[in-house]
Amino acid sequence: MIKALFVDFYGTLVHEDGEVVQQVGRIIFDTGKAESISEIDGYWWGEFQNMFTSSSGENFMLQRDIEIRSIERTVEHFSSSADPRELADMLFANWTAPKIFEDTKTFFEKSPLPIYVVSNIDTADVQQAIAFHGLKPAGVFTSEDARSYKPQPGLFELALRSTGLSPDEVIHIGDSVSSDVRGAGNVGIRAIWLNRFGKAIPEGVEYITQLPEVFEKLN
C-alpha cells in the first residue's frame, strides 16, 4: 500500500536553471577566449560533474561550493575577465526563486497522500524556494542532509528512515531517469519518470506527463 509520495524539486516541481546557465555561458564567451558557447558549456558541465559524482561522505561538497568552483575553473580555462562569484550569484538567485510549473500547486492541493521533497540541493536554498511559492510538503530531505547526491542511495535511505516508511510504501517522482528513476529503483522504491517534454521513453520506465497523473497510479 502506497502511503506517501517522494518528489524531486528542480525540474519536477519548479523549472531548472537552464535560462540562467545560458546567460552565464554567454558572459564567459563574451569576456573570454572560446570558439563557441557550447565549448564553454561542455567544459563547465564536465568540471561540475567530476566534483558532483565524487561528492559523498567525508568528501561531500555543498552544491553551491561545487558550482562556484566549476565556474571559477571555467572562467580561468577560457581566460575570461568575468567575476565567478557574480556569475554564481546569478544561479543562486534562480535556485531560491525559480519559476514554478503550472500543475505543481494542484498536485499539492489534491494529493491524497503526504508529499516529501527529496532534492539534490543545499537545504537553505530549497527551503527558501519552497517558501517563495508557498508549498507545504510534509517534509524535506536534501543532499546536504544525507551528505550524498542522487542516484547514490544515501538520500533515499535517509528519507525512508526519517519517515519510517519502507520502499514498497513510497512512489518517487522525478524528471531525471538517472538520478530519480534509477536512484530510487536501486533502493527498491517504485519510481515514476515525469516526462513533461515528450522525450523518448526508455524501455521499462513508468512515466507520467503531468504531476496529477500519478494519482491514477496509486491503486
N, C-alpha and C positions, 0 to 999 in steps of 0.2 A: 504493500500500500504506500503510495506516494504521500509524504507528509509535508514536504517543503520544496521550494524551488531555489536553486542556486543560480545566480545570473552574473555574467561578466558585465563590466561597466562601459569602458570606452570601446566604441564600435558596435555596441549592443544596445545600451540604454541611451547613450549620447554619441555624438559624432566623434570620430577620430580627429587628429590634428593635421590632416593632410594639407589643408589650405595654408596653414602657418608653416609647415615643413617646406612647401613650395616657395613661400616668401623668403625663408631663411636661405634656401639654396640659391635663390636669385641674388640675394645680397652678397653672399660669398662669391658668386660668379662675377658680379659687377665690380667687386673690390679686390679680386684675386686673379690668379692665372690658371684657368682651366679651359679645356676645349669645349666643354658643354656643361649644362646644369646636370644632366644625367650622370656625368662623370663624378661630379660632386656628390650627388645623391647616393651613388653606389659606394663611394669611399666612406661617406658618413655612416651609411647603414652598416657597412662591414665593421667599422670601428665600434658602433653601438652593439651589434650582435656579438662580437667577440667578448666584450665585457659582460653583456647580459647573460649569455649562456654559461659563463664560468662563475656567476654570482650566486652563491648559496652558502649557508652555514657561516663559518668563520670568514669566508671570502665575500660575504654578501655586501652589495653596494646599493644604496638607495637609487631609485630611478632618476631622481634629479642629478645625483652625482655622476651617474653613467652618461646622462645627456650632456652635462656640462663638459665632461672630459672628451666625449666623442666630438663635440663641436670644436673644442679647443684644438684637438688633433687635426680636424678637417681644415680649420682656418689656417693652422700652421702649414699643413701639407700643400695647400694651394696659395700660400703666400698672400693671404687676404689681410687687408687692413681693418676688417670688421672686428668689433668687440665681442668676443664669445659670450660674455655674461649678458650683454644686451640681447643677443640672439636667443640665448637660452630663456631669458625672461619673456620673450615673445611666446615661446612654447608653454611656459609655466602659466602664463595668463590664460591661455586656452584650456589648460588642464583644469583650472579651478572654476572656469565659467564657460563650459563647452555648450555647443548647440545641442538641443535635445531632439530625439526622434519623436515624430508625431504620435506614435502609438504607446510611448512609454508610460505616460500618466494613466492612460486607460488600462494598461497592463497592471499597474499597481492598484488602481481603484477596483478592478473587477476580479482580481486574483482570489480564489477560494482558499489559497494556501499562503503561509508566510513566505516572503521573498528575502533572500540573503544575498547581498552583493559580495562577489568573490573576484577580486581585481588585482592585476599586475601593476600596482601603482603604490606610491607613498601614501600613508594613512591620511595625513593632513590634507593632501590635495583632493583625494576622493571625498573626504568628509565635507570639504568646502564646496565641491561641485554638487554633492547631494543636497546640501542646504540651499545652494543657489537656486535649485529647481524645486525645492520643497518636497522632495521624495521622502517616503517613510519606510525604509526597509526594516525588517525585523532584526537585522544585524549586518555588520560589515567586516569582512576579512580581507586583509591585504598581504601583498608580498612582503611588506615591511614587518607585519606581524609574524609571518611564518619564516622570514629570512630565507625565502625561496620563491622562485618565479614559476608559474605555469609554463610548460607542461610538467615540470617536476612535481612529485606527489605532495610535497610538504604543505602547500597552501590548501589543497583539497582535504588533506588529512586533518589540518587544523580546523577547518570549517566543520567537518564531521564531528570531531572531538568536542568542539565548543558547543555545538547544537545538540549533542547526544543522539545524533541520527546515524543510522547505518547506510551504507552505499545504496541499498535497494529501496530506501525510503526517500530518495532525492532524485530530482532531474536537474541537470546543469545545462544552461542555455548560454551560447556564446557565438560570436561571429568568426572565430578562428578555428579551423579544422585542427591545426597542430596543437595550439595551446589549450583550447577548450574541449574539443571533441576527444582528441586522443589523450590529453592530460587527464580528463575526468574518467574516461574509459579505462585508463591504466590502474585506477584505484577502485574500479567496479561500479562507478556511478554511470547511470544511463545519461548519455549526452545527446542534446539536440542542437544541430547547427542552425543558426539564424542566417539565412541566405537572402538578404534584402535585395541584392542587386543582380539576381539571375545568373550567378556563376554556374559553371559546370559542377554537377553533383558527384562527388567521389562515390565509388561503389560501396554500398553497405552503410552509408551515412544517413541517419534520420535527420530530416530538416523541416523548418518552417520558413515562411517568408515575412511574417509579421508576428510580433510577440504574443498577442492574444490567441493565436492559433494553438499555442501549447496547451490551452485549457481543454481542447478536444482530445488531447493525448493522455489525460490523467487517469482514465479508467482502464 
